[in-house]
Amino acid sequence: MKKTCKKIVVVCLLLMGILNNSFYTYASNHKETTEPGNLYALSAVLMDGTSGRVLYGKNAEEPRAMASTTKIMTCILILEQCNLEETAKTSAYAASMPKVHLGAMEGEEFLVKDLLYSLMLESHNDSAVILAEHLRGSVSEFAAKMNEKAKEIGCENTWFITPNGLDAQEEVQGEIKKHHTTATDLGRIMRYCISQSPKKEAFLEITRTPSYSFQDVSGKRSFSCNNHNAFLSMMEGALSGKTGFTSEAGYCYIGALERDGKTLIVALLGCGWPNNKSYKWQDTRKLMEHGLEHYSVHALSEARLPQIPSAIPVEKGQSEILGEGAKVSTVRMETEDMQMLLGAGDEVKTIYRGKTFLEAPVRKGEKIGEIQYQVNGETWKTEEVVAGNAVKEIDYSWCLEQTMNRWAKGGI
């Protein structure tokens, strides 16, 4: 009876430790976090460029056409998979692209590097197709690569059909799919381009260049490109960005800013139609200023850790101490700290989820549980808790050894 009661008490204590949470509500010196106010854009996102957390969203998961903001994906794929000194040849299809275009002629050749500046500064539609066909042989094959990359980045509702963002639709396994993304996914793609891609520096260099001149490979024709991203001179710390417009998408924009240790990304879809070209700049400024004013950088390690049991009982396990049950010590496997923008009222919580009992055999390093770091209920970081020692299963030879030890000590 005493043993049963003791076991119940142990289980209760362990459960108290395992279910115990530690949390705090972040107290900011900034003003209380509020909504950024009315926006022109039909869909919008303000994203923490470091962690990828959405700080503010308006219809953030609604699929919409994204026009030439598409070209940031085209650019990063070409940077990652092509030699910039390679020569790309213009096909008849590429030469047929509508304005805005470089005006490349069928058979005309260009350096890949030069076409990337044409793509990102002037948003030339023919340059996008020349690059796509150069890398994958056809636009459809390149689009497949774009969709593959989108999934890799974590995009949940994006479908590419063209490398330039012209409105398009196609039938896929009996389903009609449009060229589209969401504000959240577009933010994820920009985050990848500026901070995660191995070619992030090259991407930033191209998209921040004010103007660029080049010739075709033969040297017969010269071209000049000017950067139309007004955001670069609009706010201190502006990093990169890409505009876009089609009749279906309306005015679109994706931009990034870095200031005071913060990286902010703004994605806008359906931000007005002619004659409201300036709406996107007003929305971008409003969201960027909201992020700068209401959020500051913090490490998740600032959160208090939950109570973790120092040892866990092991059933049917060999014990080195005569008369005591086997136990496994717990070891927390710390991971690299994570920086995140937090605002007033953001709740940071740590939760330990683990086992109350183990059954032998137990290997050293075996996972017992995990510590979850959550912000407003969403898990952003996980640390494993593992067994600090091994425990063998009780077998005949161990029982015989214990019997002999007790007999030698006069215990039998």
Contacts in CASP RR format, 6 or more apart in sequence:
PFRMAT RR
TARGET T0000
AUTHOR 0000-0000-0000
METHOD contacts of the structure
MODEL  1
MKKTCKKIVVVCLLLMGILNNSFYTYASNHKETTEPGNLYALSAVLMDGT
SGRVLYGKNAEEPRAMASTTKIMTCILILEQCNLEETAKTSAYAASMPKV
HLGAMEGEEFLVKDLLYSLMLESHNDSAVILAEHLRGSVSEFAAKMNEKA
KEIGCENTWFITPNGLDAQEEVQGEIKKHHTTATDLGRIMRYCISQSPKK
EAFLEITRTPSYSFQDVSGKRSFSCNNHNAFLSMMEGALSGKTGFTSEAG
YCYIGALERDGKTLIVALLGCGWPNNKSYKWQDTRKLMEHGLEHYSVHAL
SEARLPQIPSAIPVEKGQSEILGEGAKVSTVRMETEDMQMLLGAGDEVKT
IYRGKTFLEAPVRKGEKIGEIQYQVNGETWKTEEVVAGNAVKEIDYSWCL
EQTMNRWAKGGI
10 313 0 8 1.000
11 356 0 8 1.000
11 357 0 8 1.000
14 309 0 8 1.000
14 312 0 8 1.000
14 356 0 8 1.000
15 356 0 8 1.000
16 307 0 8 1.000
17 306 0 8 1.000
17 307 0 8 1.000
17 308 0 8 1.000
17 309 0 8 1.000
17 352 0 8 1.000
18 309 0 8 1.000
18 352 0 8 1.000
18 353 0 8 1.000
18 354 0 8 1.000
18 356 0 8 1.000
20 306 0 8 1.000
20 307 0 8 1.000
20 352 0 8 1.000
21 306 0 8 1.000
21 349 0 8 1.000
21 350 0 8 1.000
21 351 0 8 1.000
22 303 0 8 1.000
22 304 0 8 1.000
22 305 0 8 1.000
22 306 0 8 1.000
22 307 0 8 1.000
22 349 0 8 1.000
22 350 0 8 1.000
23 303 0 8 1.000
23 304 0 8 1.000
23 347 0 8 1.000
23 348 0 8 1.000
23 349 0 8 1.000
23 350 0 8 1.000
24 303 0 8 1.000
24 304 0 8 1.000
24 347 0 8 1.000
24 348 0 8 1.000
25 345 0 8 1.000
25 346 0 8 1.000
25 347 0 8 1.000
25 348 0 8 1.000
26 298 0 8 1.000
26 342 0 8 1.000
26 343 0 8 1.000
26 344 0 8 1.000
26 345 0 8 1.000
26 346 0 8 1.000
26 347 0 8 1.000
26 348 0 8 1.000
27 344 0 8 1.000
27 345 0 8 1.000
28 294 0 8 1.000
28 296 0 8 1.000
28 342 0 8 1.000
28 343 0 8 1.000
28 344 0 8 1.000
28 345 0 8 1.000
29 296 0 8 1.000
30 293 0 8 1.000
30 294 0 8 1.000
30 295 0 8 1.000
30 296 0 8 1.000
30 343 0 8 1.000
30 344 0 8 1.000
31 293 0 8 1.000
31 294 0 8 1.000
31 344 0 8 1.000
32 344 0 8 1.000
32 345 0 8 1.000
33 294 0 8 1.000
33 295 0 8 1.000
33 343 0 8 1.000
33 344 0 8 1.000
33 345 0 8 1.000
33 346 0 8 1.000
34 294 0 8 1.000
35 56 0 8 1.000
36 46 0 8 1.000
36 56 0 8 1.000
36 286 0 8 1.000
36 287 0 8 1.000
36 290 0 8 1.000
37 286 0 8 1.000
39 58 0 8 1.000
39 268 0 8 1.000
39 271 0 8 1.000
39 283 0 8 1.000
39 286 0 8 1.000
39 287 0 8 1.000
40 271 0 8 1.000
40 272 0 8 1.000
40 276 0 8 1.000
40 279 0 8 1.000
40 280 0 8 1.000
40 282 0 8 1.000
40 283 0 8 1.000
41 58 0 8 1.000
41 183 0 8 1.000
41 268 0 8 1.000
41 269 0 8 1.000
41 270 0 8 1.000
41 271 0 8 1.000
41 272 0 8 1.000
41 279 0 8 1.000
41 280 0 8 1.000
41 283 0 8 1.000
42 58 0 8 1.000
42 59 0 8 1.000
42 62 0 8 1.000
42 64 0 8 1.000
42 269 0 8 1.000
42 270 0 8 1.000
42 271 0 8 1.000
43 58 0 8 1.000
43 59 0 8 1.000
43 60 0 8 1.000
43 62 0 8 1.000
43 64 0 8 1.000
43 182 0 8 1.000
43 183 0 8 1.000
43 267 0 8 1.000
43 268 0 8 1.000
43 269 0 8 1.000
43 270 0 8 1.000
44 56 0 8 1.000
44 57 0 8 1.000
44 58 0 8 1.000
44 59 0 8 1.000
44 60 0 8 1.000
44 183 0 8 1.000
44 266 0 8 1.000
44 267 0 8 1.000
44 268 0 8 1.000
44 269 0 8 1.000
44 271 0 8 1.000
44 283 0 8 1.000
44 287 0 8 1.000
45 54 0 8 1.000
45 56 0 8 1.000
45 57 0 8 1.000
45 58 0 8 1.000
45 60 0 8 1.000
45 183 0 8 1.000
45 184 0 8 1.000
45 186 0 8 1.000
45 187 0 8 1.000
45 265 0 8 1.000
45 266 0 8 1.000
45 267 0 8 1.000
46 54 0 8 1.000
46 55 0 8 1.000
46 56 0 8 1.000
46 57 0 8 1.000
46 264 0 8 1.000
46 265 0 8 1.000
46 266 0 8 1.000
46 287 0 8 1.000
46 288 0 8 1.000
46 290 0 8 1.000
46 291 0 8 1.000
47 53 0 8 1.000
47 54 0 8 1.000
47 55 0 8 1.000
47 184 0 8 1.000
47 187 0 8 1.000
47 188 0 8 1.000
47 191 0 8 1.000
47 264 0 8 1.000
47 265 0 8 1.000
47 266 0 8 1.000
47 267 0 8 1.000
48 54 0 8 1.000
48 55 0 8 1.000
48 262 0 8 1.000
48 263 0 8 1.000
48 264 0 8 1.000
48 265 0 8 1.000
48 295 0 8 1.000
48 340 0 8 1.000
48 341 0 8 1.000
49 191 0 8 1.000
49 194 0 8 1.000
49 195 0 8 1.000
49 256 0 8 1.000
49 263 0 8 1.000
49 264 0 8 1.000
49 265 0 8 1.000
50 195 0 8 1.000
50 262 0 8 1.000
50 263 0 8 1.000
50 297 0 8 1.000
50 339 0 8 1.000
50 340 0 8 1.000
50 341 0 8 1.000
51 338 0 8 1.000
51 339 0 8 1.000
51 340 0 8 1.000
51 341 0 8 1.000
51 380 0 8 1.000
52 188 0 8 1.000
52 191 0 8 1.000
52 265 0 8 1.000
53 340 0 8 1.000
53 341 0 8 1.000
53 375 0 8 1.000
53 378 0 8 1.000
53 380 0 8 1.000
54 60 0 8 1.000
54 184 0 8 1.000
55 291 0 8 1.000
55 295 0 8 1.000
55 341 0 8 1.000
56 287 0 8 1.000
56 290 0 8 1.000
57 183 0 8 1.000
57 184 0 8 1.000
58 183 0 8 1.000
59 183 0 8 1.000
60 182 0 8 1.000
60 183 0 8 1.000
60 184 0 8 1.000
61 156 0 8 1.000
61 157 0 8 1.000
61 182 0 8 1.000
61 183 0 8 1.000
61 184 0 8 1.000
62 182 0 8 1.000
62 183 0 8 1.000
63 157 0 8 1.000
63 178 0 8 1.000
63 180 0 8 1.000
63 181 0 8 1.000
63 182 0 8 1.000
64 180 0 8 1.000
64 181 0 8 1.000
64 182 0 8 1.000
64 183 0 8 1.000
64 249 0 8 1.000
64 269 0 8 1.000
64 270 0 8 1.000
65 165 0 8 1.000
65 167 0 8 1.000
65 178 0 8 1.000
65 179 0 8 1.000
65 180 0 8 1.000
65 246 0 8 1.000
65 248 0 8 1.000
65 249 0 8 1.000
65 250 0 8 1.000
65 269 0 8 1.000
66 165 0 8 1.000
66 179 0 8 1.000
66 180 0 8 1.000
66 181 0 8 1.000
66 186 0 8 1.000
66 244 0 8 1.000
66 249 0 8 1.000
66 252 0 8 1.000
66 269 0 8 1.000
67 165 0 8 1.000
67 167 0 8 1.000
67 244 0 8 1.000
67 245 0 8 1.000
67 246 0 8 1.000
67 249 0 8 1.000
67 250 0 8 1.000
67 251 0 8 1.000
67 252 0 8 1.000
68 123 0 8 1.000
68 164 0 8 1.000
68 165 0 8 1.000
68 242 0 8 1.000
68 243 0 8 1.000
68 244 0 8 1.000
68 245 0 8 1.000
68 246 0 8 1.000
68 252 0 8 1.000
69 165 0 8 1.000
69 181 0 8 1.000
69 186 0 8 1.000
69 242 0 8 1.000
69 243 0 8 1.000
69 244 0 8 1.000
69 252 0 8 1.000
69 253 0 8 1.000
69 254 0 8 1.000
69 267 0 8 1.000
70 160 0 8 1.000
70 162 0 8 1.000
70 163 0 8 1.000
70 164 0 8 1.000
70 165 0 8 1.000
70 179 0 8 1.000
71 119 0 8 1.000
71 120 0 8 1.000
71 123 0 8 1.000
71 128 0 8 1.000
71 163 0 8 1.000
71 164 0 8 1.000
71 165 0 8 1.000
71 242 0 8 1.000
72 120 0 8 1.000
72 189 0 8 1.000
72 190 0 8 1.000
72 193 0 8 1.000
72 203 0 8 1.000
72 207 0 8 1.000
72 241 0 8 1.000
72 242 0 8 1.000
72 254 0 8 1.000
73 146 0 8 1.000
73 149 0 8 1.000
73 150 0 8 1.000
73 160 0 8 1.000
73 189 0 8 1.000
74 119 0 8 1.000
74 128 0 8 1.000
74 131 0 8 1.000
74 132 0 8 1.000
74 142 0 8 1.000
74 146 0 8 1.000
74 163 0 8 1.000
74 164 0 8 1.000
75 116 0 8 1.000
75 119 0 8 1.000
75 120 0 8 1.000
75 193 0 8 1.000
75 203 0 8 1.000
75 206 0 8 1.000
75 207 0 8 1.000
76 149 0 8 1.000
76 189 0 8 1.000
76 192 0 8 1.000
76 193 0 8 1.000
76 197 0 8 1.000
76 199 0 8 1.000
76 203 0 8 1.000
77 135 0 8 1.000
77 142 0 8 1.000
77 145 0 8 1.000
77 146 0 8 1.000
77 149 0 8 1.000
78 112 0 8 1.000
78 116 0 8 1.000
78 131 0 8 1.000
78 135 0 8 1.000
79 116 0 8 1.000
79 197 0 8 1.000
79 199 0 8 1.000
79 202 0 8 1.000
79 203 0 8 1.000
80 197 0 8 1.000
80 198 0 8 1.000
80 199 0 8 1.000
81 135 0 8 1.000
82 112 0 8 1.000
82 131 0 8 1.000
82 134 0 8 1.000
82 135 0 8 1.000
83 112 0 8 1.000
84 111 0 8 1.000
84 112 0 8 1.000
84 113 0 8 1.000
84 116 0 8 1.000
84 202 0 8 1.000
85 111 0 8 1.000
85 112 0 8 1.000
85 113 0 8 1.000
86 111 0 8 1.000
86 112 0 8 1.000
86 134 0 8 1.000
87 109 0 8 1.000
87 110 0 8 1.000
87 111 0 8 1.000
87 112 0 8 1.000
87 217 0 8 1.000
88 109 0 8 1.000
88 110 0 8 1.000
88 111 0 8 1.000
88 112 0 8 1.000
88 115 0 8 1.000
88 130 0 8 1.000
88 131 0 8 1.000
88 133 0 8 1.000
88 134 0 8 1.000
89 107 0 8 1.000
89 108 0 8 1.000
89 109 0 8 1.000
89 130 0 8 1.000
89 134 0 8 1.000
90 104 0 8 1.000
90 105 0 8 1.000
90 106 0 8 1.000
90 107 0 8 1.000
90 108 0 8 1.000
90 109 0 8 1.000
90 110 0 8 1.000
90 126 0 8 1.000
90 130 0 8 1.000
91 106 0 8 1.000
91 107 0 8 1.000
91 129 0 8 1.000
91 130 0 8 1.000
91 133 0 8 1.000
92 106 0 8 1.000
93 129 0 8 1.000
93 133 0 8 1.000
93 139 0 8 1.000
94 104 0 8 1.000
94 106 0 8 1.000
94 126 0 8 1.000
94 129 0 8 1.000
94 130 0 8 1.000
94 133 0 8 1.000
95 103 0 8 1.000
95 104 0 8 1.000
95 105 0 8 1.000
95 106 0 8 1.000
95 107 0 8 1.000
95 108 0 8 1.000
95 126 0 8 1.000
97 125 0 8 1.000
97 126 0 8 1.000
97 128 0 8 1.000
97 129 0 8 1.000
97 164 0 8 1.000
97 166 0 8 1.000
98 125 0 8 1.000
98 166 0 8 1.000
99 125 0 8 1.000
100 122 0 8 1.000
100 123 0 8 1.000
100 124 0 8 1.000
100 125 0 8 1.000
101 124 0 8 1.000
101 125 0 8 1.000
101 126 0 8 1.000
101 127 0 8 1.000
102 115 0 8 1.000
102 118 0 8 1.000
102 122 0 8 1.000
102 124 0 8 1.000
102 126 0 8 1.000
102 127 0 8 1.000
102 223 0 8 1.000
103 124 0 8 1.000
103 126 0 8 1.000
104 110 0 8 1.000
104 126 0 8 1.000
104 127 0 8 1.000
104 130 0 8 1.000
104 216 0 8 1.000
108 216 0 8 1.000
108 218 0 8 1.000
108 221 0 8 1.000
109 216 0 8 1.000
109 217 0 8 1.000
109 218 0 8 1.000
110 127 0 8 1.000
110 130 0 8 1.000
110 214 0 8 1.000
110 216 0 8 1.000
110 217 0 8 1.000
111 214 0 8 1.000
111 217 0 8 1.000
112 131 0 8 1.000
112 134 0 8 1.000
114 212 0 8 1.000
114 214 0 8 1.000
114 223 0 8 1.000
115 127 0 8 1.000
115 130 0 8 1.000
115 131 0 8 1.000
116 127 0 8 1.000
116 131 0 8 1.000
116 206 0 8 1.000
117 206 0 8 1.000
117 209 0 8 1.000
117 212 0 8 1.000
117 214 0 8 1.000
117 225 0 8 1.000
118 124 0 8 1.000
118 127 0 8 1.000
118 214 0 8 1.000
118 223 0 8 1.000
118 225 0 8 1.000
119 127 0 8 1.000
119 128 0 8 1.000
119 131 0 8 1.000
120 206 0 8 1.000
120 207 0 8 1.000
120 242 0 8 1.000
121 206 0 8 1.000
121 209 0 8 1.000
121 211 0 8 1.000
121 212 0 8 1.000
121 225 0 8 1.000
121 226 0 8 1.000
121 227 0 8 1.000
121 228 0 8 1.000
122 225 0 8 1.000
122 226 0 8 1.000
122 228 0 8 1.000
123 228 0 8 1.000
123 242 0 8 1.000
123 243 0 8 1.000
123 244 0 8 1.000
125 164 0 8 1.000
125 165 0 8 1.000
125 166 0 8 1.000
128 162 0 8 1.000
128 163 0 8 1.000
128 164 0 8 1.000
128 165 0 8 1.000
129 139 0 8 1.000
129 163 0 8 1.000
129 164 0 8 1.000
131 163 0 8 1.000
132 138 0 8 1.000
132 139 0 8 1.000
132 142 0 8 1.000
132 143 0 8 1.000
132 163 0 8 1.000
133 139 0 8 1.000
133 142 0 8 1.000
135 142 0 8 1.000
135 145 0 8 1.000
136 142 0 8 1.000
136 144 0 8 1.000
136 145 0 8 1.000
139 162 0 8 1.000
139 163 0 8 1.000
142 163 0 8 1.000
143 160 0 8 1.000
143 161 0 8 1.000
143 162 0 8 1.000
143 163 0 8 1.000
146 160 0 8 1.000
146 163 0 8 1.000
147 158 0 8 1.000
147 159 0 8 1.000
147 160 0 8 1.000
150 158 0 8 1.000
150 160 0 8 1.000
150 185 0 8 1.000
150 189 0 8 1.000
153 188 0 8 1.000
153 189 0 8 1.000
153 192 0 8 1.000
153 196 0 8 1.000
154 185 0 8 1.000
154 188 0 8 1.000
155 181 0 8 1.000
155 185 0 8 1.000
155 188 0 8 1.000
155 189 0 8 1.000
156 182 0 8 1.000
156 184 0 8 1.000
156 185 0 8 1.000
157 180 0 8 1.000
157 181 0 8 1.000
157 182 0 8 1.000
157 185 0 8 1.000
158 180 0 8 1.000
158 181 0 8 1.000
158 182 0 8 1.000
158 185 0 8 1.000
158 186 0 8 1.000
158 189 0 8 1.000
159 177 0 8 1.000
159 178 0 8 1.000
159 179 0 8 1.000
159 180 0 8 1.000
159 181 0 8 1.000
160 179 0 8 1.000
161 168 0 8 1.000
161 169 0 8 1.000
161 170 0 8 1.000
161 177 0 8 1.000
161 178 0 8 1.000
161 179 0 8 1.000
162 168 0 8 1.000
162 179 0 8 1.000
165 179 0 8 1.000
165 246 0 8 1.000
166 179 0 8 1.000
166 246 0 8 1.000
167 178 0 8 1.000
167 179 0 8 1.000
167 246 0 8 1.000
167 247 0 8 1.000
167 248 0 8 1.000
167 249 0 8 1.000
168 178 0 8 1.000
168 179 0 8 1.000
169 176 0 8 1.000
169 177 0 8 1.000
169 178 0 8 1.000
169 179 0 8 1.000
170 176 0 8 1.000
170 177 0 8 1.000
171 177 0 8 1.000
181 189 0 8 1.000
181 269 0 8 1.000
182 269 0 8 1.000
183 267 0 8 1.000
183 268 0 8 1.000
183 269 0 8 1.000
184 267 0 8 1.000
186 254 0 8 1.000
186 267 0 8 1.000
186 269 0 8 1.000
187 254 0 8 1.000
187 265 0 8 1.000
187 267 0 8 1.000
189 254 0 8 1.000
190 240 0 8 1.000
190 241 0 8 1.000
190 254 0 8 1.000
190 255 0 8 1.000
190 256 0 8 1.000
190 265 0 8 1.000
190 267 0 8 1.000
191 256 0 8 1.000
191 265 0 8 1.000
193 200 0 8 1.000
193 203 0 8 1.000
193 240 0 8 1.000
194 200 0 8 1.000
194 203 0 8 1.000
194 204 0 8 1.000
194 239 0 8 1.000
194 240 0 8 1.000
194 256 0 8 1.000
194 263 0 8 1.000
194 265 0 8 1.000
195 263 0 8 1.000
197 203 0 8 1.000
203 240 0 8 1.000
204 239 0 8 1.000
204 240 0 8 1.000
207 227 0 8 1.000
207 229 0 8 1.000
207 240 0 8 1.000
207 241 0 8 1.000
207 242 0 8 1.000
208 227 0 8 1.000
208 232 0 8 1.000
208 239 0 8 1.000
208 240 0 8 1.000
209 227 0 8 1.000
210 226 0 8 1.000
210 227 0 8 1.000
210 232 0 8 1.000
211 224 0 8 1.000
211 225 0 8 1.000
211 226 0 8 1.000
211 227 0 8 1.000
212 224 0 8 1.000
212 225 0 8 1.000
213 222 0 8 1.000
213 223 0 8 1.000
213 224 0 8 1.000
213 225 0 8 1.000
214 222 0 8 1.000
214 223 0 8 1.000
214 225 0 8 1.000
215 221 0 8 1.000
215 222 0 8 1.000
215 223 0 8 1.000
216 223 0 8 1.000
228 243 0 8 1.000
229 240 0 8 1.000
229 241 0 8 1.000
229 242 0 8 1.000
229 243 0 8 1.000
230 281 0 8 1.000
231 238 0 8 1.000
231 241 0 8 1.000
231 253 0 8 1.000
231 255 0 8 1.000
231 281 0 8 1.000
231 284 0 8 1.000
232 238 0 8 1.000
232 241 0 8 1.000
234 281 0 8 1.000
234 284 0 8 1.000
234 285 0 8 1.000
235 257 0 8 1.000
235 285 0 8 1.000
235 288 0 8 1.000
236 259 0 8 1.000
237 257 0 8 1.000
237 258 0 8 1.000
237 259 0 8 1.000
238 255 0 8 1.000
238 256 0 8 1.000
238 257 0 8 1.000
239 255 0 8 1.000
239 256 0 8 1.000
239 257 0 8 1.000
239 258 0 8 1.000
239 263 0 8 1.000
240 255 0 8 1.000
240 256 0 8 1.000
241 253 0 8 1.000
241 254 0 8 1.000
241 255 0 8 1.000
241 256 0 8 1.000
242 253 0 8 1.000
242 254 0 8 1.000
242 255 0 8 1.000
243 251 0 8 1.000
243 252 0 8 1.000
243 253 0 8 1.000
243 280 0 8 1.000
244 250 0 8 1.000
244 251 0 8 1.000
244 252 0 8 1.000
244 253 0 8 1.000
245 251 0 8 1.000
245 252 0 8 1.000
247 273 0 8 1.000
249 269 0 8 1.000
249 270 0 8 1.000
250 270 0 8 1.000
250 271 0 8 1.000
250 272 0 8 1.000
250 273 0 8 1.000
251 268 0 8 1.000
251 270 0 8 1.000
251 271 0 8 1.000
251 272 0 8 1.000
251 273 0 8 1.000
251 276 0 8 1.000
251 277 0 8 1.000
251 279 0 8 1.000
251 280 0 8 1.000
252 268 0 8 1.000
252 269 0 8 1.000
252 270 0 8 1.000
252 271 0 8 1.000
252 280 0 8 1.000
253 266 0 8 1.000
253 267 0 8 1.000
253 268 0 8 1.000
253 271 0 8 1.000
253 280 0 8 1.000
253 281 0 8 1.000
253 283 0 8 1.000
253 284 0 8 1.000
254 265 0 8 1.000
254 266 0 8 1.000
254 267 0 8 1.000
254 268 0 8 1.000
255 265 0 8 1.000
255 266 0 8 1.000
255 267 0 8 1.000
255 284 0 8 1.000
256 263 0 8 1.000
256 264 0 8 1.000
256 265 0 8 1.000
256 266 0 8 1.000
257 263 0 8 1.000
257 264 0 8 1.000
257 265 0 8 1.000
257 266 0 8 1.000
257 288 0 8 1.000
258 264 0 8 1.000
259 292 0 8 1.000
260 292 0 8 1.000
261 297 0 8 1.000
262 291 0 8 1.000
262 292 0 8 1.000
262 295 0 8 1.000
262 296 0 8 1.000
262 297 0 8 1.000
262 341 0 8 1.000
264 287 0 8 1.000
264 288 0 8 1.000
264 291 0 8 1.000
264 292 0 8 1.000
266 283 0 8 1.000
266 284 0 8 1.000
266 287 0 8 1.000
266 288 0 8 1.000
268 280 0 8 1.000
268 283 0 8 1.000
268 284 0 8 1.000
271 279 0 8 1.000
271 280 0 8 1.000
271 283 0 8 1.000
272 279 0 8 1.000
272 280 0 8 1.000
291 341 0 8 1.000
294 343 0 8 1.000
294 344 0 8 1.000
295 341 0 8 1.000
295 342 0 8 1.000
295 343 0 8 1.000
296 341 0 8 1.000
296 342 0 8 1.000
296 343 0 8 1.000
297 339 0 8 1.000
297 340 0 8 1.000
297 341 0 8 1.000
298 339 0 8 1.000
298 340 0 8 1.000
298 341 0 8 1.000
298 342 0 8 1.000
299 337 0 8 1.000
299 338 0 8 1.000
299 339 0 8 1.000
299 340 0 8 1.000
300 337 0 8 1.000
300 338 0 8 1.000
300 339 0 8 1.000
300 340 0 8 1.000
300 348 0 8 1.000
300 373 0 8 1.000
300 375 0 8 1.000
300 380 0 8 1.000
300 381 0 8 1.000
301 337 0 8 1.000
302 348 0 8 1.000
303 348 0 8 1.000
303 349 0 8 1.000
303 350 0 8 1.000
303 373 0 8 1.000
304 350 0 8 1.000
305 350 0 8 1.000
305 371 0 8 1.000
306 350 0 8 1.000
306 351 0 8 1.000
306 352 0 8 1.000
306 371 0 8 1.000
307 352 0 8 1.000
308 330 0 8 1.000
308 332 0 8 1.000
308 352 0 8 1.000
308 371 0 8 1.000
308 385 0 8 1.000
309 330 0 8 1.000
310 329 0 8 1.000
310 330 0 8 1.000
311 327 0 8 1.000
311 328 0 8 1.000
311 329 0 8 1.000
311 330 0 8 1.000
312 327 0 8 1.000
312 328 0 8 1.000
312 330 0 8 1.000
312 355 0 8 1.000
312 356 0 8 1.000
312 357 0 8 1.000
312 358 0 8 1.000
312 368 0 8 1.000
313 325 0 8 1.000
313 326 0 8 1.000
313 327 0 8 1.000
313 357 0 8 1.000
313 358 0 8 1.000
314 325 0 8 1.000
314 326 0 8 1.000
314 327 0 8 1.000
314 328 0 8 1.000
314 357 0 8 1.000
314 358 0 8 1.000
314 359 0 8 1.000
314 360 0 8 1.000
314 362 0 8 1.000
314 391 0 8 1.000
315 357 0 8 1.000
315 358 0 8 1.000
315 359 0 8 1.000
315 360 0 8 1.000
316 359 0 8 1.000
316 360 0 8 1.000
316 393 0 8 1.000
316 394 0 8 1.000
317 325 0 8 1.000
317 326 0 8 1.000
317 360 0 8 1.000
317 361 0 8 1.000
317 362 0 8 1.000
317 391 0 8 1.000
317 392 0 8 1.000
317 393 0 8 1.000
317 394 0 8 1.000
318 326 0 8 1.000
318 360 0 8 1.000
318 391 0 8 1.000
318 392 0 8 1.000
318 393 0 8 1.000
318 394 0 8 1.000
318 398 0 8 1.000
319 325 0 8 1.000
319 326 0 8 1.000
319 327 0 8 1.000
322 402 0 8 1.000
322 405 0 8 1.000
322 406 0 8 1.000
326 360 0 8 1.000
326 391 0 8 1.000
327 391 0 8 1.000
328 358 0 8 1.000
328 362 0 8 1.000
328 368 0 8 1.000
328 387 0 8 1.000
328 388 0 8 1.000
328 389 0 8 1.000
328 391 0 8 1.000
329 387 0 8 1.000
329 388 0 8 1.000
329 389 0 8 1.000
330 368 0 8 1.000
330 385 0 8 1.000
330 386 0 8 1.000
330 387 0 8 1.000
330 388 0 8 1.000
331 365 0 8 1.000
331 385 0 8 1.000
331 386 0 8 1.000
331 387 0 8 1.000
331 388 0 8 1.000
332 371 0 8 1.000
332 383 0 8 1.000
332 384 0 8 1.000
332 385 0 8 1.000
333 383 0 8 1.000
333 384 0 8 1.000
333 385 0 8 1.000
333 386 0 8 1.000
334 383 0 8 1.000
335 381 0 8 1.000
335 382 0 8 1.000
335 383 0 8 1.000
338 373 0 8 1.000
338 380 0 8 1.000
338 381 0 8 1.000
340 375 0 8 1.000
340 380 0 8 1.000
342 348 0 8 1.000
342 375 0 8 1.000
346 375 0 8 1.000
346 376 0 8 1.000
347 375 0 8 1.000
347 376 0 8 1.000
347 377 0 8 1.000
348 373 0 8 1.000
348 374 0 8 1.000
348 375 0 8 1.000
349 373 0 8 1.000
349 374 0 8 1.000
349 375 0 8 1.000
349 377 0 8 1.000
350 371 0 8 1.000
350 372 0 8 1.000
350 373 0 8 1.000
350 374 0 8 1.000
351 371 0 8 1.000
351 372 0 8 1.000
351 374 0 8 1.000
352 369 0 8 1.000
352 370 0 8 1.000
352 371 0 8 1.000
352 372 0 8 1.000
352 385 0 8 1.000
353 369 0 8 1.000
353 370 0 8 1.000
353 372 0 8 1.000
354 368 0 8 1.000
354 369 0 8 1.000
354 370 0 8 1.000
354 385 0 8 1.000
355 368 0 8 1.000
355 369 0 8 1.000
358 368 0 8 1.000
358 387 0 8 1.000
358 391 0 8 1.000
360 391 0 8 1.000
360 392 0 8 1.000
360 393 0 8 1.000
360 394 0 8 1.000
361 390 0 8 1.000
361 391 0 8 1.000
361 392 0 8 1.000
361 393 0 8 1.000
362 387 0 8 1.000
362 390 0 8 1.000
362 391 0 8 1.000
363 387 0 8 1.000
363 390 0 8 1.000
364 387 0 8 1.000
364 388 0 8 1.000
364 389 0 8 1.000
364 390 0 8 1.000
365 386 0 8 1.000
365 387 0 8 1.000
365 388 0 8 1.000
366 386 0 8 1.000
366 387 0 8 1.000
367 384 0 8 1.000
367 385 0 8 1.000
367 386 0 8 1.000
368 385 0 8 1.000
368 386 0 8 1.000
368 387 0 8 1.000
369 384 0 8 1.000
369 385 0 8 1.000
369 386 0 8 1.000
370 382 0 8 1.000
370 383 0 8 1.000
370 384 0 8 1.000
370 385 0 8 1.000
371 382 0 8 1.000
371 383 0 8 1.000
371 385 0 8 1.000
372 379 0 8 1.000
372 381 0 8 1.000
372 382 0 8 1.000
373 379 0 8 1.000
373 380 0 8 1.000
373 381 0 8 1.000
373 382 0 8 1.000
373 383 0 8 1.000
374 380 0 8 1.000
392 398 0 8 1.000
403 412 0 8 1.000
406 412 0 8 1.000
END
